[in-house]
Structure formats: structure tokens, C-alpha cells
């Protein structure tokens, strides 16, 4: 709940109506995913959010500096199960797709590659 409220109160651009969110969400999963994301990026910028079903936020980050901050930050960025399950099929279980102790262990092993200087 708090996360949703903070996203709603943030300045992250997003489609303004429920219908527009539904239309873009449908296109993401039925049309050309990359083309749809590019169109959204042109309209809303390099960081934007889509609300899946008006309830679940899907935040897109294509800004290099923001990605660098996320990867190098010592803060915990909790990944949702939709992210971890889908990307685990591509990347396996590890730093990219894990949370908690598994993420902590992977990060300690690979941490030198994700330092501010390296990233």
C-alpha cells in the first residue's frame, strides 16, 4: 500500500486514465513489446509507470544514470514475484532475479563488479 501511494504521489509520468493504462498494457503483451515500450518512452520519458489493471505498478527505467544508481545503491530494491519468475527463466536464479539472503550472497560474490566505480 505505501509503495503504491508513494508512486501515485511521485512525479513519475504515467498514462493518466485507467483506459489508457489498459490499452498500453494489452499492447505490451499482445503486440510488439519493444515497439510499445519505445512509444511509451517517447511519450512519457525514460522513466515511467504503467498500472496493470489499475492496481499493480510496472515501472520502466531506461535512463542510464537511474539504472546505475539502482544497481550500485546500498538500498534494498525489492523485486516483485512477477519480475523474479519471468526473468529467472532467462537469467536463472541469482543477483538479477533474487531477493533476501540469495540476493545478499550473490551480491557479496559479485559486489566488486557493481561498485560505483565499476558501474
C-alpha positions as a Python dict, from the first residue, in 0.01 Angstrom:
ca = {
    (1, 'X'): (0, 0, 0),
    (2, 'X'): (269, 252, 97),
    (3, 'X'): (463, 179, -221),
    (4, 'X'): (153, 237, -434),
    (5, 'X'): (78, 564, -255),
    (6, 'X'): (433, 687, -299),
    (7, 'X'): (418, 606, -672),
    (8, 'X'): (86, 785, -704),
    (9, 'X'): (228, 1090, -528),
    (10, 'X'): (556, 1083, -720),
    (11, 'X'): (637, 1272, -1035),
    (12, 'X'): (689, 956, -1240),
    (13, 'X'): (499, 1004, -1566),
    (14, 'X'): (220, 758, -1646),
    (15, 'X'): (-85, 727, -1866),
    (16, 'X'): (-346, 944, -1699),
    (17, 'X'): (-655, 726, -1734),
    (18, 'X'): (-744, 369, -1644),
    (19, 'X'): (-844, 302, -2006),
    (20, 'X'): (-512, 429, -2142),
    (21, 'X'): (-324, 205, -1895),
    (22, 'X'): (-531, -96, -2005),
    (23, 'X'): (-472, -22, -2374),
    (24, 'X'): (-94, 8, -2333),
    (25, 'X'): (-80, -298, -2106),
    (26, 'X'): (-271, -501, -2363),
    (27, 'X'): (-34, -388, -2638),
    (28, 'X'): (270, -480, -2426),
    (29, 'X'): (158, -840, -2404),
    (30, 'X'): (-12, -889, -2741),
    (31, 'X'): (171, -662, -2988),
    (32, 'X'): (537, -581, -3036),
    (33, 'X'): (669, -532, -2681),
    (34, 'X'): (976, -326, -2780),
    (35, 'X'): (781, -101, -3016),
    (36, 'X'): (520, -35, -2746),
    (37, 'X'): (787, 48, -2487),
    (38, 'X'): (959, 282, -2734),
    (39, 'X'): (629, 459, -2798),
    (40, 'X'): (569, 494, -2423),
    (41, 'X'): (924, 623, -2376),
    (42, 'X'): (873, 887, -2646),
    (43, 'X'): (550, 997, -2481),
    (44, 'X'): (647, 977, -2110),
    (45, 'X'): (1027, 986, -2098),
    (46, 'X'): (1297, 738, -1995),
    (47, 'X'): (1128, 654, -1661),
    (48, 'X'): (755, 588, -1648),
    (49, 'X'): (500, 365, -1482),
    (50, 'X'): (211, 158, -1618),
    (51, 'X'): (-61, 43, -1383),
    (52, 'X'): (-152, -316, -1468),
    (53, 'X'): (-525, -348, -1406),
    (54, 'X'): (-510, -10, -1234),
    (55, 'X'): (-358, -183, -930),
    (56, 'X'): (-9, -320, -998),
    (57, 'X'): (261, -69, -1090),
    (58, 'X'): (510, -168, -1358),
    (59, 'X'): (795, 84, -1351),
    (60, 'X'): (1011, 113, -1663),
    (61, 'X'): (1361, 257, -1619),
    (62, 'X'): (1564, 323, -1934),
    (63, 'X'): (1775, 607, -1801),
    (64, 'X'): (2141, 506, -1770),
    (65, 'X'): (2206, 722, -1462),
    (66, 'X'): (1898, 588, -1283),
    (67, 'X'): (1992, 228, -1367),
    (68, 'X'): (2345, 291, -1242),
    (69, 'X'): (2205, 430, -915),
    (70, 'X'): (1974, 130, -871),
    (71, 'X'): (2249, -124, -937),
    (72, 'X'): (2514, 50, -724),
    (73, 'X'): (2292, 166, -440),
    (74, 'X'): (2327, 10, -98),
    (75, 'X'): (1949, 45, -53),
    (76, 'X'): (1731, -260, -96),
    (77, 'X'): (1520, -260, -411),
    (78, 'X'): (1268, -540, -362),
    (79, 'X'): (1178, -721, -683),
    (80, 'X'): (823, -846, -726),
    (81, 'X'): (741, -1208, -799),
    (82, 'X'): (624, -1116, -1149),
    (83, 'X'): (976, -989, -1219),
    (84, 'X'): (1166, -1269, -1048),
    (85, 'X'): (963, -1553, -1202),
    (86, 'X'): (972, -1418, -1558),
    (87, 'X'): (1337, -1318, -1561),
    (88, 'X'): (1453, -1631, -1377),
    (89, 'X'): (1369, -1829, -1691),
    (90, 'X'): (1611, -1607, -1883),
    (91, 'X'): (1881, -1532, -1623),
    (92, 'X'): (1840, -1818, -1373),
    (93, 'X'): (1832, -1757, -1000),
    (94, 'X'): (2097, -1514, -884),
    (95, 'X'): (2173, -1148, -836),
    (96, 'X'): (1935, -1019, -1103),
    (97, 'X'): (1633, -1224, -1001),
    (98, 'X'): (1664, -1283, -628),
    (99, 'X'): (1574, -1108, -303),
    (100, 'X'): (1675, -1156, 57),
    (101, 'X'): (1953, -1399, 150),
    (102, 'X'): (2006, -1531, -204),
    (103, 'X'): (2049, -1176, -332),
    (104, 'X'): (2279, -1088, -42),
    (105, 'X'): (2501, -1392, -108),
    (106, 'X'): (2515, -1326, -486),
    (107, 'X'): (2588, -959, -429),
    (108, 'X'): (2875, -1035, -190),
    (109, 'X'): (3030, -1264, -451),
    (110, 'X'): (2975, -1026, -744),
    (111, 'X'): (2987, -698, -549),
    (112, 'X'): (3316, -579, -690),
    (113, 'X'): (3159, -568, -1036),
    (114, 'X'): (2873, -347, -910),
    (115, 'X'): (3071, -83, -724),
    (116, 'X'): (3003, 278, -818),
    (117, 'X'): (3339, 290, -992),
    (118, 'X'): (3278, -28, -1194),
    (119, 'X'): (2921, 60, -1292),
}
